[in-house]
Amino acid sequence: MRIKRLQEFIEEKELDAALITAKENLFYFTGSSPVLGGYLVVAPDDVLFIVPELEYEEARETSKVPVDKFKTGKELYEKLKGFKLTKLGIEGKTSFSTVQSLKEKAGVEDFVVVDDVIKELRIIKTPEEIEVIKAACEIADMAMMAALEEISEGKREREIAAKMEYVMKMNGAEKTAFDTIIASGWRSALPHGVASDKRIEKGDLVVIDEGALYRHYHSDTTRTIVVGSPNEKQKDIYYAVLEAQRKGVEAARPGITAKELDTIVRDVIKEYGYGDYFIHSTGHGVGLQIHEWPRVSQQDETVLKPGMVITIEPGIYLPKFGGVRIEDTVVITENGARRLTKTERELI
Amino acid sequence: MRIKRLQEFIEEKELDAALITAKENLFYFTGSSPVLGGYLVVAPDDVLFIVPELEYEEARETSKVPVDKFKTGKELYEKLKGFKLTKLGIEGKTSFSTVQSLKEKAGVEDFVVVDDVIKELRIIKTPEEIEVIKAACEIADMAMMAALEEISEGKREREIAAKMEYVMKMNGAEKTAFDTIIASGWRSALPHGVASDKRIEKGDLVVIDEGALYRHYHSDTTRTIVVGSPNEKQKDIYYAVLEAQRKGVEAARPGITAKELDTIVRDVIKEYGYGDYFIHSTGHGVGLQIHEWPRVSQQDETVLKPGMVITIEPGIYLPKFGGVRIEDTVVITENGARRLTKTERELI
């Protein structure tokens, strides 16, 4: 089905084949994910997954498509040359070196980026994919629970992250979906405050942004707390973000565009007078990559459809003072958005 | 110094500038490592690090070179166009999409890969870099100690990895240097047996291959144990690998080539009759990337020099039976190789 759609696209664009090399796409199309990578050739009537010799046995066991192997780069490019690839579809992130080798050693003359058809496929998750993402989200919720229990005055951000990641792995995660963010005090005003050696202090806002990687799929959730009693300004920005996030989850449904959803969320923050401090987009797709399509931003007019999985994560960042972000991963269903991360949102 | 050498290379090759985008090289040349990436332009008489707006404040604090910012891709490419880049040096891993954008939006006509000069610089570590790698290796030794304590019959591989990674982070690591390998029983015959849900059984060979990422630098070490009493065949392959690894550490010194070192190690395994089962190269450079130059293999004739940091990691893999690998990260000094990972090697 997935490969068939790619083959249709190849025929529409009059390509000889597509060459897939990005790990997430190799897994998507073959079900196999060699540590050392591989080269998936998809021609109109032929499919072959060529992997390094060290990966051959494992790939043969896991791949849904025929597998071949290579020992040296020379052997690889000779095998590719055998496909007579004059006009080749590639991923936009294929490296310049690979493109040069394909020209020089495999006789490719023209390259066409095939990202659009891969996006079209991957943006709608199957029920099986949604189940795996849901499981990844459940693990993220367990890690969040651990964080909420562990955070206290005097502990280092990195120690909290260590405990969360331990909980993730003990519950079946392969690893974190991304570097765990624990941003306390002034650091909470940094949208990407990866856990540092800073000690958590009384009165700190603490932004906890984390996710688990489970069976190749990601999850993503954020909560913010205050250590001790929140002051008025902390409460003010917290409840602005909370209302924006809730309205976003309510508004996300089939038919609305990603841009419209971003506007709805952004407008709540603006009403509270913090529009200038919501300095990123509302969210992003989540799946085999932590950031994928659609982008819930002013630049993306994708119409939401059932099966899309996105984050909704407004934030307010006041330099030096601190920040608040609240985020869930949600799946779009016929009836609206269903939250896959479920930790309580009203935490101060 | 680093940038100056790159500028010399640009002049030698008659390039207008080099554009650096790989994260490890951005850190190497600027001292800054924006989560969202950045674009470092190095012209013969000019250097500018252009980062996304969200990263601007942090980059300004950490970068050793002047910093500018961009809000949209359009703005970025206009700024790049201002440098009049007709002939541009890039990294081999620069993406096809970026290359296309540079052609279409920044007027670049010719691209030249500058990887060789970056390799020439990064392959020799400064005393400061060696100190950081040493610290990363000390953390890896702590994690190995934790593994040796934790491994017992009935535990899952992933649980051991969870504990090791917790120890790493509690001791200052940013994260693991790579996905921790815990490969027990038949899985130990897989050179890349990332920790799975398999339970460890009595009599299993267990290969533990792990490293920590500390202040952007990697470490890499492997030990193998037997749960319970080893049988004769397990002992036989263990002592073959141990002798090969020891001889490798003794032989590694300035003047020998990477290929010669690989041969010395490989010959020991061959003498024991397991040559066909040592199915990878002897080692690789370690630094800002887990695999970098030189490659300790038959394909790399680099002459070892003081300041190089490499792994020495022979292994024997008997399909279905199991495998053994023993690995240290070592630094080449005037007097020979000094082990930076120091966990006891005689473990069965």
Interface residues (C-beta under 8 A of the other chain):
Chain A: V35 L36 E53 L54 E55 E57 E58 I90 E91 G92 K93 T94 S95 F96 S97 V99 Q100 F111 V113 R158 E159 A161 A162 K163 E165 Y166 M168 K169 M170 G172 E174 K175 T176 D179 L190 P191 H192 V194 D197 I279 H280 P319
Chain B: V35 L36 E53 L54 E55 E57 E58 I90 E91 G92 K93 T94 S95 F96 S97 V99 Q100 F111 V113 R158 E159 A161 A162 K163 E165 Y166 K169 M170 G172 E174 K175 T176 D179 L190 P191 H192 V194 D197 I279 H280 P319
